[in-house]
Amino acid sequence: MNFECVVVGSHLRFGGIWQRPQQLLTRLARRVPVLFIEEPFSGAADRDDFERHGTLTVLRPVRRTLGAERIDARTLEAARVWAAGRRALVWLYTPMMLALAGEFGDAPLVYDCMDELAAFAFAPPEMHAREQALLARADLVFTGGRSLYERRRGLGEKVKLYPSGVEFQHFARAATLPPHPLFAHLTGPVWGYFGAIDERLDLDVLAALAELEGHLVLVGPVVKISPALLPRRANVHFTGLLDYELLPAFLAGFDVAIMPFARNEATANISPTKTPEYLAGGKPVVSTPIADVVADYADVVAIAATPEAFARACREALPPDPRRIARGVERARSAGWDAIVAAMWSDLAAIDVASPT
C-alpha cells in the first residue's frame, strides 16, 4: 500500500446526518488512520478543534473571519502536523478543498463524488471549474450513483461506480423493534421520511400527503429552505436532526417510507442512500421518478410522478405486498457498506503513483 493515512476534506459535518462519508470513512479507519477535515465554523477566536473517534480524527477549524475559501493555510498546516511525516492519501468530497492535494503534492488523490454539488442551492460560482480541475487531477473518482457515473465515465478507467450502500443489520432491526414513542398516539397510517429537508424535496407532494388520512412524519433537519414553506398541520410532525442509532425505531413506525424528491437540477443526479435503508427495514417505499431510483429499484419501489399520484401510491402500498417486501429486503442485503469498502480498498491498493520524496 502506497499510503499510511487518509486526509479527508468534506463539505458535510461528521456529526450531521450519518450517510455515505461517515459509513465509508469509519470503515477505512479500521485499516488506516483517517483525518476528517470539516469546513470552518465561525467563532470568537481562531483555533483548531480535534475530536477523536478511535483511529478517525475530526478536525473542526474555528475562525473569527470566514472567507470564500473552505480551507485555509492554518488548516493545511494542522493536517500536515497530524500526518506527522506519514505518507498520505487525500480523499475529497468537495472540490472547494482541492488545496489539500497541493499540501500533500505527492499523495494519491481520490474524489468520492456523491452529489452534483454545483447544482445545489447556494453553491459557490466557482464550484464547477474547481470540480473540473479535481476530476483531471484525481487518481481515482468514486461515483455514488449511476447518473453521476455516466456524466464522468469519459475520463476513463479511473472512474468507478459505487452506489451508496446500507448497514443492513442496523436498519433490518426496524422489522422487530417497537416503534419510537412518538408513534404511540398516532392513529391511521404513517407516511415517513428521514434525511435533509431542503430544496430537493417536492413541497407539493408533502402538501398532498398532509391532506391524507393519517400522519406525515419528517425526520431530519430543515436546511436551505424556509420552514414556513413546509405544511403545518396537526398531522405533520417534524423531529429535527436525530442520532443515527434512533433511525430504526422511527422506521419501525413508518407504514410507508417515502422519497418525495422534486425533479430539478439539484436532484437530477442523486442516488438516495435512504433507498436501501428503507428496504432493509421491510417497508413499502414510494418515490418520485428519480433517475437512479427508477434504474436500480423500480421493481421494489413504487414510482409516482405527480402529487396526486404520489398520494395514491402511498394509499395503494397498504397493505404491503409480502413478495415485493421480501425482494426489497434481499436487494438491500446485497448492498452492504463492508463489501463496498473492501472493493474500494482494492482500487486504492492498485493506484500507481511515484513514492513521495
VOBA-1610 file (N, C-alpha, C; in pm, whole numbers, padded with zeros to 5 digits, always signed):
BEGIN
Met+00085-00120+00000Met+00000+00000+00000Met+00089+00124+00000Asn+00056+00220-00087Asn+00142+00337-00103Asn+00100+00456-00018Phe+00024+00431+00089Phe-00009+00539+00182Phe-00027+00480+00321Glu-00011+00567+00422Glu-00017+00523+00562Glu-00126+00593+00641Cys-00190+00692+00582Cys-00301+00762+00646Cys-00387+00826+00537Val-00508+00866+00572Val-00601+00929+00477Val-00642+01065+00533Val-00629+01169+00450Val-00668+01305+00487Val-00789+01342+00402Val-00900+01371+00468Val-01029+01390+00401Val-01072+01536+00411Gly-01121+01592+00301Gly-01184+01723+00302Gly-01332+01708+00269Ser-01419+01757+00357Ser-01562+01734+00339Ser-01644+01860+00361His-01748+01876+00278His-01846+01983+00296His-01951+01944+00399Leu-01960+01817+00432Leu-02058+01768+00530Leu-01993+01758+00667Arg-02071+01783+00770Arg-02023+01771+00908Arg-02024+01624+00950Phe-01919+01584+01020Phe-01912+01445+01063Phe-02027+01412+01159Gly-02067+01510+01239Gly-02175+01487+01335Gly-02313+01516+01280Gly-02325+01538+01150Gly-02456+01564+01089Gly-02527+01434+01054Ile-02610+01439+00950Ile-02680+01319+00907Ile-02577+01211+00873Trp-02595+01092+00931Trp-02499+00984+00912Trp-02524+00922+00776Gln-02430+00938+00683Gln-02453+00894+00547Gln-02323+00844+00485Arg-02312+00854+00355Arg-02201+00791+00282Arg-02063+00822+00342Pro-02025+00949+00363Pro-01889+00974+00414Pro-01861+00904+00546Gln-01955+00913+00640Gln-01932+00851+00770Gln-01924+00698+00758Gln-02013+00641+00676Gln-02013+00495+00661Gln-01881+00446+00600Leu-01835+00513+00497Leu-01712+00470+00431Leu-01589+00494+00519Leu-01580+00615+00576Leu-01455+00654+00641Leu-01436+00587+00776Thr-01544+00559+00849Thr-01527+00485+00973Thr-01477+00344+00944Arg-01514+00290+00829Arg-01464+00157+00791Arg-01320+00165+00741Leu-01288+00268+00664Leu-01148+00285+00623Leu-01057+00303+00744Ala-01109+00368+00848Ala-01029+00394+00967Ala-00994+00266+01043Arg-01062+00156+01012Arg-01025+00028+01071Arg-00896-00025+01009Arg-00858+00031+00894Arg-00741-00015+00821Arg-00624+00082+00830Val-00654+00212+00842Val-00550+00315+00839Val-00605+00440+00908Pro-00522+00519+00978Pro-00573+00640+01043Pro-00633+00738+00942Val-00742+00803+00983Val-00814+00896+00896Val-00830+01030+00969Leu-00803+01140+00896Leu-00830+01275+00944Leu-00945+01331+00860Phe-01055+01368+00924Phe-01174+01420+00858Phe-01180+01570+00883Ile-01153+01651+00779Ile-01148+01796+00793Ile-01280+01857+00749Glu-01343+01932+00839Glu-01468+02000+00809Glu-01441+02142+00761Glu-01543+02202+00699Glu-01535+02343+00665Glu-01535+02426+00794Pro-01480+02546+00792Pro-01465+02623+00916Pro-01597+02668+00976Phe-01597+02676+01108Phe-01706+02732+01186Phe-01670+02876+01224Ser-01771+02957+01250Ser-01749+03092+01299Ser-01731+03090+01451Gly-01634+03167+01502Gly-01611+03171+01645Gly-01538+03298+01686Ala-01526+03318+01816Ala-01467+03441+01869Ala-01316+03444+01855Ala-01254+03327+01840Ala-01108+03321+01829Ala-01070+03210+01731Asp-00958+03229+01664Asp-00909+03127+01571Asp-00853+03009+01649Arg-00901+02891+01615Arg-00848+02771+01679Arg-00882+02650+01592Asp-00821+02537+01623Asp-00848+02411+01554Asp-00889+02309+01659Asp-01012+02264+01652Asp-01062+02165+01747Asp-01048+02025+01688Phe-00998+01933+01770Phe-00984+01794+01728Phe-01076+01707+01812Glu-01143+01615+01746Glu-01230+01520+01816Glu-01194+01381+01766Arg-01162+01292+01856Arg-01113+01160+01816Arg-01221+01053+01834His-01232+00972+01732His-01322+00857+01732His-01237+00735+01698Gly-01162+00686+01795Gly-01070+00577+01768Gly-00960+00624+01674Thr-00947+00557+01559Thr-00843+00593+01462Thr-00894+00694+01360Leu-01013+00747+01378Leu-01062+00857+01295Leu-01064+00984+01379Thr-01001+01088+01328Thr-00994+01217+01396Thr-01068+01321+01314Val-01155+01399+01379Val-01226+01508+01313Val-01154+01639+01347Leu-01123+01718+01245Leu-01063+01850+01261Leu-01168+01955+01227Arg-01204+02038+01326Arg-01304+02143+01308Arg-01236+02278+01324Pro-01203+02344+01214Pro-01143+02478+01225Pro-01247+02579+01272Val-01209+02665+01363Val-01294+02776+01409Val-01221+02905+01373Arg-01290+02996+01305Arg-01224+03118+01258Arg-01311+03240+01289Arg-01242+03349+01327Arg-01313+03475+01351Arg-01373+03530+01222Thr-01303+03510+01112Thr-01349+03560+00982Thr-01358+03443+00885Leu-01475+03427+00825Leu-01495+03321+00727Leu-01483+03380+00587Gly-01385+03335+00512Gly-01368+03381+00375Gly-01436+03289+00277Ala-01415+03315+00151Ala-01476+03234+00046Ala-01416+03094+00040Glu-01288+03080+00077Glu-01223+02951+00071Glu-01271+02861+00185Arg-01284+02734+00156Arg-01332+02638+00256Arg-01219+02579+00339Ile-01095+02612+00305Ile-00982+02561+00380Ile-00870+02666+00371Asp-00804+02693+00483Asp-00702+02798+00484Asp-00565+02740+00520Ala-00465+02828+00521Ala-00327+02785+00544Ala-00310+02721+00681Arg-00382+02774+00781Arg-00370+02718+00915Arg-00422+02574+00920Thr-00535+02549+00853Thr-00589+02414+00850Thr-00498+02320+00774Leu-00443+02367+00664Leu-00349+02285+00587Leu-00229+02246+00672Glu-00177+02340+00749Glu-00065+02310+00836Glu-00104+02212+00945Ala-00225+02227+01001Ala-00272+02132+01103Ala-00283+01991+01046Ala-00326+01981+00920Ala-00333+01849+00856Ala-00195+01790+00837Arg-00099+01875+00799Arg+00037+01828+00780Arg+00098+01781+00912Val+00072+01855+01020Val+00123+01815+01151Val+00060+01683+01194Trp-00071+01669+01171Trp-00138+01543+01207Trp-00076+01425+01133Ala-00048+01443+01005Ala+00009+01333+00926Ala+00147+01294+00977Ala+00221+01390+01033Ala+00348+01363+01102Ala+00445+01281+01017Gly+00457+01318+00891Gly+00553+01251+00805Gly+00505+01122+00743Arg+00387+01075+00781Arg+00334+00954+00718Arg+00292+00983+00574Arg+00303+00886+00488Arg+00257+00902+00351Arg+00105+00910+00352Ala+00052+01014+00293Ala-00093+01039+00300Ala-00160+01008+00167Leu-00286+00972+00175Leu-00378+00971+00062Leu-00479+01081+00089Val-00506+01166-00011Val-00604+01274+00003Val-00736+01227-00057Trp-00843+01246+00019Trp-00977+01197-00020Trp-01072+01315-00007Leu-01130+01359-00117Leu-01214+01480-00116Leu-01360+01448-00146Tyr-01448+01520-00075Tyr-01591+01521-00105Tyr-01633+01651-00172Thr-01549+01752-00164Thr-01582+01881-00223Thr-01464+01935-00301Pro-01486+01983-00423Pro-01377+02046-00499Pro-01324+02172-00432Met-01402+02229-00339Met-01360+02352-00273Met-01246+02329-00174Met-01205+02205-00153Met-01090+02175-00068Met-00975+02116-00148Leu-00970+02147-00275Leu-00864+02094-00361Leu-00725+02134-00312Ala-00715+02243-00235Ala-00585+02285-00181Ala-00519+02176-00098Leu-00597+02083-00042Leu-00537+01973+00032Leu-00442+01892-00055Ala-00482+01874-00182Ala-00396+01798-00272Ala-00265+01870-00295Gly-00268+02003-00296Gly-00145+02079-00310Gly-00055+02067-00188Glu-00116+02059-00070Glu-00038+02047+00054Glu+00034+01913+00062Phe-00029+01810+00006Phe+00032+01676+00003Phe+00057+01641-00144Gly+00149+01715-00205Gly+00164+01713-00350Gly+00194+01578-00411Asp+00260+01488-00338Asp+00293+01356-00392Asp+00189+01251-00357Ala+00087+01291-00286Ala-00012+01194-00237Ala-00108+01155-00348Pro-00151+01028-00351Pro-00260+00991-00441Pro-00386+01068-00402Leu-00470+01098-00500Leu-00588+01182-00478Leu-00712+01106-00521Val-00809+01098-00430Val-00938+01032-00456Val-01048+01136-00443Tyr-01140+01135-00538Tyr-01260+01218-00531Tyr-01379+01125-00519Asp-01444+01125-00403Asp-01566+01047-00384Asp-01684+01139-00414Cys-01731+01132-00536Cys-01836+01222-00586Cys-01972+01165-00551Met-02035+01220-00448Met-02163+01167-00402Met-02281+01254-00441Asp-02255+01374-00495Asp-02363+01465-00537Asp-02311+01557-00646Glu-02404+01616-00720Glu-02370+01720-00817Glu-02373+01853-00742Leu-02266+01883-00670Leu-02267+01995-00576Leu-02289+02129-00645Ala-02243+02144-00767Ala-02258+02272-00837Ala-02404+02305-00863Ala-02492+02203-00858Ala-02635+02224-00884Ala-02714+02256-00758Phe-02649+02252-00641Phe-02720+02273-00516Phe-02741+02422-00490Ala-02842+02451-00411Ala-02868+02589-00371Ala-02747+02646-00297Phe-02712+02772-00330Phe-02605+02846-00265Phe-02466+02789-00295Ala-02452+02709-00402Ala-02321+02659-00439Ala-02231+02774-00483Pro-02103+02773-00446Pro-02012+02879-00491Pro-02005+02882-00644Pro-01997+02999-00704Pro-01995+03007-00850Pro-01877+02936-00914Glu-01769+02921-00839Glu-01651+02856-00893Glu-01652+02705-00876Met-01760+02648-00820Met-01764+02505-00791Met-01741+02420-00916His-01806+02454-01026His-01793+02371-01146His-01650+02368-01197Ala-01586+02484-01205Ala-01448+02489-01253Ala-01355+02413-01159Arg-01378+02426-01028Arg-01294+02354-00932Arg-01312+02202-00950Glu-01435+02161-00977Glu-01455+02016-00995Glu-01384+01967-01120Gln-01386+02044-01227Gln-01315+02002-01347Gln-01166+01984-01319Ala-01110+02075-01240Ala-00968+02062-01203Ala-00945+01939-01117Leu-01037+01913-01025Leu-01025+01796-00939Leu-01037+01666-01019Leu-01133+01662-01110Leu-01151+01541-01192Leu-01026+01513-01276Ala-00967+01619-01328Ala-00847+01600-01410Ala-00729+01549-01328Arg-00720+01595-01206Arg-00604+01564-01122Arg-00618+01432-01046Ala-00740+01389-01018Ala-00764+01274-00931Ala-00708+01145-00991Asp-00654+01060-00904Asp-00610+00928-00944Asp-00728+00831-00952Leu-00827+00852-00865Leu-00949+00771-00865Leu-01068+00862-00843Val-01177+00832-00913Val-01303+00903-00892Val-01409+00798-00861Phe-01454+00794-00737Phe-01565+00708-00700Phe-01695+00787-00718Thr-01794+00726-00781Thr-01922+00795-00801Thr-02030+00722-00724Gly-02115+00801-00656Gly-02214+00745-00565Gly-02345+00707-00629Gly-02352+00705-00762Gly-02475+00667-00829Gly-02455+00659-00979Arg-02550+00595-01044Arg-02540+00570-01188Arg-02533+00698-01270Ser-02616+00796-01236Ser-02617+00921-01314Ser-02486+00996-01300Leu-02433+01002-01179Leu-02304+01067-01157Leu-02194+00997-01237Tyr-02200+00866-01240Tyr-02101+00788-01314Tyr-02110+00817-01464Glu-02230+00818-01518Glu-02245+00838-01662Glu-02191+00973-01706Arg-02201+01074-01622Arg-02153+01207-01656Arg-02000+01217-01651Arg-01933+01119-01589Arg-01789+01127-01570Arg-01712+01009-01629Arg-01779+00913-01680Arg-01714+00791-01726Arg-01619+00817-01843Gly-01636+00928-01914Gly-01547+00961-02025Gly-01404+00986-01982Leu-01381+01002-01853Leu-01246+01022-01802Leu-01166+00892-01796Gly-01232+00781-01824Gly-01160+00655-01833Gly-01175+00564-01713Glu-01083+00471-01701Glu-01095+00363-01602Glu-01080+00411-01459Lys-01029+00532-01439Lys-01015+00580-01302Lys-01150+00612-01239Val-01255+00619-01319Val-01389+00648-01267Val-01459+00516-01236Lys-01504+00500-01111Lys-01566+00376-01064Lys-01706+00405-01012Leu-01797+00314-01038Leu-01934+00327-00989Leu-01949+00250-00859Tyr-01977+00324-00751Tyr-02005+00263-00621Tyr-02130+00329-00561Pro-02249+00283-00602Pro-02370+00338-00540Pro-02366+00319-00388Ser-02432+00409-00318Ser-02432+00402-00172Ser-02498+00273-00124Gly-02450+00227-00011Gly-02498+00101+00043Gly-02580+00120+00169Val-02582+00016+00250Val-02664+00017+00371Val-02596-00066+00479Glu-02609-00022+00602Glu-02570-00103+00716Glu-02691-00193+00745Phe-02693-00307+00679Phe-02817-00386+00670Phe-02872-00425+00806Gln-02789-00481+00892Gln-02840-00530+01020Gln-02897-00417+01105His-02840-00298+01090His-02888-00182+01166His-03033-00150+01129Phe-03060-00139+00999Phe-03195-00100+00957Phe-03292-00217+00954Ala-03242-00339+00941Ala-03330-00456+00946Ala-03397-00470+01083Arg-03338-00406+01185Arg-03399-00410+01318Arg-03538-00347+01319Ala-03568-00263+01220Ala-03699-00198+01215Ala-03813-00300+01205Ala-03782-00419+01155Ala-03885-00522+01141Ala-03925-00583+01274Thr-03842-00569+01377Thr-03871-00632+01506Thr-03875-00533+01622Leu-03820-00414+01604Leu-03819-00314+01711Leu-03958-00258+01737Pro-03990-00222+01861Pro-04110-00142+01882Pro-04087-00002+01827Pro-04189+00060+01769Pro-04169+00196+01717Pro-04131+00293+01828His-04067+00402+01789His-04032+00509+01881His-04159+00559+01950Pro-04149+00603+02078Pro-04268+00651+02150Pro-04347+00760+02078Leu-04285+00834+01988Leu-04357+00936+01913Leu-04482+00880+01846Phe-04476+00752+01807Phe-04584+00694+01728Phe-04697+00639+01814Ala-04680+00640+01946Ala-04776+00575+02034Ala-04917+00632+02019His-04928+00760+01990His-05060+00824+01985His-05100+00864+01844Leu-05030+00812+01744Leu-05066+00844+01606Leu-05160+00738+01552Thr-05276+00779+01510Thr-05375+00685+01456Thr-05378+00698+01304Gly-05401+00586+01240Gly-05401+00586+01094Gly-05261+00563+01040Pro-05248+00549+00910Pro-05116+00521+00851Pro-05017+00636+00868Val-04891+00601+00873Val-04783+00700+00886Val-04701+00697+00758Trp-04692+00813+00692Trp-04606+00831+00576Trp-04476+00893+00628Gly-04363+00823+00619Gly-04244+00867+00688Gly-04124+00889+00598Tyr-04044+00989+00635Tyr-03923+01026+00561Tyr-03813+01054+00661Phe-03688+01011+00631Phe-03575+01066+00706Phe-03466+01110+00610Gly-03402+01221+00648Gly-03299+01284+00566Gly-03309+01435+00576Ala-03226+01504+00500Ala-03231+01651+00500Ala-03362+01698+00438Ile-03421+01800+00498Ile-03542+01862+00445Ile-03497+01993+00382Asp-03479+01990+00250Asp-03415+02103+00181Asp-03478+02125+00045Glu-03405+02196-00042Glu-03461+02235-00172Glu-03485+02117-00264Arg-03438+01998-00225Arg-03459+01880-00309Arg-03594+01816-00290Leu-03668+01855-00187Leu-03799+01794-00164Leu-03908+01868-00240Asp-04008+01793-00283Asp-04122+01848-00356Asp-04228+01892-00254Leu-04243+02021-00238Leu-04335+02074-00137Leu-04479+02043-00171Asp-04511+02031-00298Asp-04648+01997-00338Asp-04681+01853-00301Val-04582+01764-00312Val-04604+01626-00269Val-04627+01620-00118Leu-04546+01694-00042Leu-04565+01697+00103Leu-04703+01750+00138Ala-04748+01854+00067Ala-04881+01910+00093Ala-04989+01807+00063Ala-04973+01730-00044Ala-05072+01627-00078Ala-05077+01518+00028Leu-04962+01480+00081Leu-04959+01378+00185Leu-05021+01429+00314Ala-05003+01557+00342Ala-05063+01615+00463Ala-05215+01613+00457Glu-05271+01607+00336Glu-05416+01603+00320Glu-05474+01464+00341Leu-05390+01362+00340Leu-05439+01225+00353Leu-05478+01195+00498Glu-05561+01097+00513Glu-05587+01044+00648Glu-05458+00980+00698Gly-05424+01007+00821Gly-05301+00955+00877Gly-05205+01067+00913His-05076+01035+00917His-04976+01131+00965His-04853+01130+00874Leu-04796+01247+00858Leu-04672+01266+00784Leu-04562+01296+00886Val-04461+01210+00893Val-04351+01227+00987Val-04223+01252+00909Leu-04162+01367+00933Leu-04040+01408+00863Leu-03925+01414+00963Val-03830+01325+00948Val-03718+01310+01041Val-03594+01371+00978Gly-03544+01480+01032Gly-03422+01540+00981Gly-03424+01691+00994Pro-03311+01754+00971Pro-03302+01899+00985Pro-03360+01972+00865Val-03418+02088+00888Val-03463+02176+00780Val-03347+02269+00746Val-03298+02260+00623Val-03180+02338+00582Val-03203+02399+00444Lys-03153+02520+00428Lys-03151+02592+00299Lys-03289+02628+00245Ile-03395+02600+00318Ile-03528+02648+00280Ile-03595+02705+00405Ser-03693+02790+00385Ser-03767+02847+00497Ser-03864+02744+00553Pro-03866+02722+00685Pro-03963+02631+00744Pro-04107+02671+00712Ala-04129+02800+00684Ala-04264+02846+00654Ala-04320+02785+00526Leu-04232+02731+00440Leu-04278+02670+00315Leu-04335+02530+00336Leu-04308+02471+00450Leu-04349+02333+00476Leu-04491+02327+00530Pro-04564+02219+00505Pro-04701+02209+00555Pro-04704+02209+00708Arg-04796+02286+00763Arg-04811+02296+00908Arg-04953+02256+00944Arg-04967+02133+00988Arg-05097+02079+01026Arg-05077+01989+01147Ala-05186+01956+01212Ala-05177+01872+01332Ala-05123+01733+01300Asn-05140+01689+01176Asn-05094+01554+01141Asn-04957+01552+01073Val-04885+01664+01079Val-04749+01672+01023Val-04652+01691+01138His-04550+01607+01144His-04461+01605+01260His-04316+01618+01213Phe-04242+01711+01274Phe-04101+01734+01244Phe-04019+01699+01368Thr-03913+01622+01350Thr-03832+01580+01466Thr-03700+01657+01476Gly-03656+01720+01368Gly-03520+01774+01365Gly-03419+01662+01347Leu-03291+01699+01354Leu-03183+01601+01337Leu-03185+01502+01452Leu-03182+01373+01418Leu-03179+01268+01519Leu-03053+01184+01504Asp-03013+01123+01612Asp-02898+01035+01611Asp-02927+00914+01521Tyr-02824+00872+01449Tyr-02834+00757+01359Tyr-02888+00633+01430Glu-02853+00617+01556Glu-02897+00498+01631Glu-03048+00494+01648Leu-03116+00609+01640Leu-03260+00612+01659Leu-03339+00582+01532Leu-03274+00585+01417Leu-03349+00573+01292Leu-03425+00442+01277Pro-03372+00325+01317Pro-03452+00203+01304Pro-03584+00208+01381Ala-03584+00270+01499Ala-03709+00279+01576Ala-03809+00371+01508Phe-03762+00475+01438Phe-03853+00559+01362Phe-03901+00488+01237Leu-03810+00418+01170Leu-03851+00341+01052Leu-03955+00235+01090Ala-03942+00179+01210Ala-04040+00081+01257Ala-04180+00141+01264Gly-04189+00271+01289Gly-04318+00337+01300Gly-04377+00382+01167Phe-04297+00378+01059Phe-04348+00415+00927Phe-04434+00302+00871Asp-04549+00336+00817Asp-04624+00237+00738Asp-04577+00237+00594Val-04545+00354+00541Val-04489+00367+00407Val-04372+00464+00417Ala-04257+00423+00366Ala-04138+00508+00365Ala-04134+00584+00232Ile-04112+00714+00240Ile-04129+00797+00120Ile-03999+00868+00080Met-03989+00892-00051Met-03881+00973-00106Met-03945+01078-00197Pro-03997+01186-00137Pro-04074+01286-00212Pro-03987+01394-00275Phe-03895+01351-00361Phe-03800+01445-00419Phe-03861+01522-00535Ala-03828+01651-00540Ala-03863+01731-00657Ala-03777+01685-00774Arg-03822+01717-00893Arg-03739+01691-01011Arg-03685+01826-01057Asn-03563+01852-01018Asn-03499+01978-01052Asn-03350+01955-01071Glu-03276+02060-01091Glu-03133+02047-01118Glu-03060+01981-01002Ala-03107+02006-00880Ala-03038+01951-00763Ala-03062+01802-00745Thr-03167+01747-00807Thr-03199+01605-00789Thr-03173+01522-00914Ala-03128+01584-01021Ala-03114+01512-01148Ala-03016+01396-01138Asn-02919+01405-01047Asn-02815+01302-01040Asn-02802+01239-00901Ile-02904+01252-00818Ile-02893+01195-00684Ile-02921+01044-00687Ser-02864+00975-00591Ser-02888+00832-00570Ser-02908+00813-00421Pro-03032+00828-00373Pro-03056+00840-00229Pro-03010+00718-00148Thr-02928+00744-00047Thr-02884+00639+00043Thr-03001+00575+00116Lys-03106+00653+00138Lys-03219+00602+00214Lys-03294+00491+00142Thr-03276+00474+00011Thr-03349+00369-00059Thr-03318+00231+00000Pro-03191+00187+00002Pro-03167+00055+00062Pro-03192+00052+00213Glu-03181+00168+00280Glu-03210+00169+00424Glu-03358+00140+00450Tyr-03445+00206+00375Tyr-03589+00178+00387Tyr-03619+00031+00356Leu-03559-00018+00246Leu-03588-00155+00203Leu-03539-00256+00307Ala-03424-00230+00368Ala-03372-00321+00470Ala-03468-00334+00587Gly-03543-00226+00615Gly-03639-00228+00724Gly-03769-00298+00690Gly-03782-00348+00567Gly-03901-00422+00528Gly-04022-00334+00505Lys-04000-00210+00458Lys-04110-00116+00438Lys-04145-00101+00289Pro-04272-00081+00257Pro-04305-00038+00121Pro-04250+00102+00100Val-04198+00129-00019Val-04132+00256-00048Val-04197+00319-00170Val-04223+00450-00160Val-04277+00526-00272Val-04181+00642-00300Ser-04149+00660-00429Ser-04056+00765-00469Ser-04109+00838-00591Thr-04070+00963-00604Thr-04087+01031-00732Thr-03987+00970-00831Pro-04000+00996-00961Pro-03917+00928-01061Pro-03774+00982-01072Ile-03699+00965-00965Ile-03556+00999-00965Ile-03484+00895-01052Ala-03399+00941-01143Ala-03342+00852-01245Ala-03275+00729-01186Asp-03191+00747-01084Asp-03119+00632-01029Asp-03212+00536-00956Val-03316+00588-00893Val-03412+00502-00825Val-03488+00419-00928Val-03531+00482-01035Val-03602+00410-01141Val-03512+00303-01201Ala-03385+00338-01229Ala-03293+00244-01294Ala-03261+00124-01205Asp-03247+00146-01076Asp-03196+00041-00987Asp-03301-00026-00900Tyr-03415+00040-00880Tyr-03509-00012-00779Tyr-03655-00014-00824Ala-03683+00007-00952Ala-03823+00021-00994Ala-03906-00105-00967Asp-03842-00220-00953Asp-03918-00343-00927Asp-03955-00359-00780Val-03894-00277-00691Val-03925-00289-00548Val-03971-00157-00487Val-03966-00048-00563Val-04010+00084-00518Val-04120+00133-00610Ala-04231+00180-00553Ala-04338+00238-00634Ala-04297+00377-00679Ile-04318+00408-00806Ile-04277+00535-00864Ile-04402+00616-00899Ala-04405+00742-00856Ala-04521+00829-00882Ala-04472+00969-00915Ala-04522+01026-01025Ala-04465+01149-01078Ala-04532+01277-01029Thr-04659+01272-00990Thr-04730+01394-00951Thr-04772+01384-00806Pro-04804+01496-00743Pro-04851+01490-00604Pro-04972+01398-00586Glu-05067+01405-00679Glu-05186+01321-00669Glu-05150+01173-00683Ala-05062+01143-00780Ala-05021+01004-00800Ala-04939+00953-00682Phe-04859+01040-00622Phe-04777+01001-00508Phe-04866+00966-00390Ala-04965+01050-00363Ala-05058+01022-00253Ala-05134+00891-00279Arg-05174+00872-00403Arg-05246+00748-00438Arg-05156+00626-00421Ala-05029+00636-00462Ala-04937+00525-00449Ala-04912+00489-00302Cys-04909+00591-00216Cys-04893+00564-00073Cys-05012+00487-00019Arg-05132+00527-00057Arg-05251+00455-00011Arg-05251+00312-00064Glu-05212+00297-00191Glu-05216+00163-00253Glu-05105+00072-00205Ala-05005+00130-00137Ala-04895+00048-00083Ala-04938-00031+00040Leu-05056-00001+00092Leu-05108-00070+00210Leu-05232-00152+00173Pro-05242-00275+00222Pro-05138-00346+00299Pro-05019-00382+00210Pro-04900-00398+00268Pro-04781-00426+00187Pro-04791-00560+00115Asp-04730-00567-00001Asp-04719-00691-00077Asp-04600-00770-00021Pro-04622-00884+00043Pro-04512-00958+00107Pro-04402-00996+00010Arg-04438-01029-00114Arg-04335-01070-00211Arg-04246-00951-00249Arg-04307-00835-00267Arg-04228-00717-00301Arg-04139-00678-00184Ile-04193-00686-00063Ile-04112-00655+00056Ile-03993-00747+00065Ala-04015-00877+00042Ala-03905-00974+00050Ala-03798-00945-00055Arg-03841-00908-00176Arg-03743-00873-00280Arg-03663-00751-00239Gly-03730-00653-00179Gly-03661-00533-00135Gly-03559-00562-00026Val-03595-00647+00067Val-03503-00683+00175Val-03379-00749+00118Glu-03398-00842+00024Glu-03283-00911-00035Glu-03197-00816-00116Arg-03260-00719-00185Arg-03183-00621-00261Arg-03094-00540-00166Ala-03151-00500-00052Ala-03072-00424+00045Ala-02962-00510+00105Arg-02992-00635+00131Arg-02892-00723+00193Arg-02765-00734+00106Ser-02782-00723-00024Ser-02669-00738-00116Ser-02588-00609-00133Ala-02628-00501-00064Ala-02564-00370-00085Ala-02496-00319+00042Gly-02425-00407+00109Gly-02364-00370+00237Gly-02242-00280+00221Trp-02223-00189+00317Trp-02108-00099+00315Trp-01975-00172+00328Asp-01972-00282+00402Asp-01845-00353+00420Asp-01791-00403+00287Ala-01879-00457+00202Ala-01836-00505+00071Ala-01791-00390-00018Ile-01858-00275-00007Ile-01820-00159-00087Ile-01681-00111-00048Val-01655-00102+00081Val-01524-00056+00127Val-01415-00155+00087Ala-01444-00284+00094Ala-01344-00383+00052Ala-01308-00366-00095Ala-01408-00339-00179Ala-01381-00319-00322Ala-01305-00190-00345Met-01342-00084-00273Met-01269+00042-00285Met-01123+00025-00242Trp-01101-00052-00137Trp-00965-00074-00087Trp-00879-00140-00194Ser-00938-00230-00269Ser-00864-00293-00378Ser-00827-00190-00484Asp-00918-00098-00513Asp-00888+00010-00608Asp-00776+00099-00556Leu-00782+00131-00427Leu-00679+00217-00368Leu-00542+00150-00373Ala-00540+00020-00348Ala-00413-00053-00348Ala-00350-00057-00486Ala-00432-00040-00588Ala-00383-00051-00726Ala-00335+00083-00782Ile-00353+00192-00708Ile-00308+00322-00758Ile-00156+00319-00778Asp-00114+00353-00897Asp+00029+00351-00929Asp+00080+00494-00927Val+00143+00532-00815Val+00198+00667-00804Val+00344+00659-00762Ala+00416+00764-00790Ala+00556+00770-00750Ala+00565+00780-00599Ser+00670+00723-00544Ser+00692+00734-00400Ser+00722+00878-00364Pro+00670+00926-00249Pro+00697+01062-00210Pro+00844+01087-00188Thr+00888+01207-00216Thr+01029+01241-00197Thr+01052+01288-00056
//
